[in-house]
Amino acid sequence: MYYVYFLTNWDDSVLYIGVTNNLPRRLYEHRNGLADGFTKKYNVHKLVYYEYTNDVYSAISREKQLKKWTRAKRMPWL
């Protein structure tokens, strides 16, 4: 299984989109500061959305598609 997921910070002011083959492990890494970079810098820990597929290429393609969407379309809960 491959997952495309959205993370945000406590006040929904930052959005991160990623791909992984192990969502629980990846969330653990983000939440415990083991993933250096954007999510660690901006304290992005809250999972707000995910999709899954059996094909890694579909997951990567979907991630690229979602990253092109407007912020309003990616964050309909705001």
C-alpha positions as CSV (number, residue, x, y, z in Angstrom):
1,M,0.0,0.0,0.0
2,Y,1.1,3.5,-0.8
3,Y,-0.4,6.6,0.9
4,V,-0.7,10.2,-0.1
5,Y,-1.3,12.2,3.0
6,F,-1.8,15.8,4.2
7,L,-0.4,17.1,7.4
8,T,-1.0,20.5,9.0
9,N,0.0,22.4,12.1
10,W,-2.1,23.2,15.1
11,D,-3.8,26.2,13.6
12,D,-4.0,24.9,10.0
13,S,-1.7,27.7,8.6
14,V,0.7,25.3,7.0
15,L,0.0,22.3,4.7
16,Y,2.4,19.4,3.8
17,I,1.6,16.7,1.2
18,G,3.7,13.5,1.2
19,V,3.8,9.9,0.0
20,T,4.8,6.9,2.0
21,N,4.4,3.1,2.0
22,N,3.9,3.0,5.8
23,L,1.7,5.7,7.1
24,P,1.9,4.9,10.9
25,R,5.7,4.9,10.8
26,R,5.8,8.1,8.8
27,L,3.5,9.9,11.2
28,Y,5.6,8.7,14.1
29,E,8.7,10.2,12.4
30,H,6.9,13.5,11.8
31,R,5.5,13.8,15.3
32,N,8.8,12.9,17.0
33,G,11.0,15.2,14.9
34,L,12.8,12.4,13.2
35,A,11.9,13.8,9.7
36,D,14.2,16.8,9.2
37,G,13.0,19.6,7.0
38,F,9.7,21.4,6.4
39,T,7.5,19.4,8.9
40,K,10.0,19.7,11.7
41,K,10.6,23.4,11.1
42,Y,6.9,24.3,11.0
43,N,5.7,21.7,13.6
44,V,3.4,20.0,11.1
45,H,2.1,16.9,12.9
46,K,-1.7,16.8,12.4
47,L,-3.0,14.3,9.8
48,V,-6.0,15.8,8.1
49,Y,-6.4,13.6,5.0
50,Y,-5.0,10.5,3.3
51,E,-5.6,8.3,0.2
52,Y,-4.2,4.9,-0.6
53,T,-3.3,2.9,-3.7
54,N,-1.5,-0.3,-4.5
55,D,0.7,1.4,-7.2
56,V,3.6,3.6,-6.2
57,Y,3.5,5.5,-9.5
58,S,-0.2,6.3,-9.0
59,A,0.6,7.7,-5.5
60,I,3.4,9.9,-6.8
61,S,1.2,11.1,-9.7
62,R,-1.6,11.9,-7.3
63,E,0.8,13.8,-4.9
64,K,1.9,15.9,-7.9
65,Q,-1.7,16.5,-8.9
66,L,-2.7,17.6,-5.4
67,K,0.3,20.0,-5.0
68,K,-1.0,21.9,-8.1
69,W,-4.4,22.5,-6.5
70,T,-5.1,25.9,-4.9
71,R,-4.9,26.2,-1.2
72,A,-8.7,26.5,-0.9
73,K,-9.2,23.3,-2.8
74,R,-6.6,21.4,-0.8
75,M,-8.0,22.7,2.6
76,P,-11.8,22.6,2.4
77,W,-12.2,22.4,6.2
78,L,-11.1,26.1,6.6
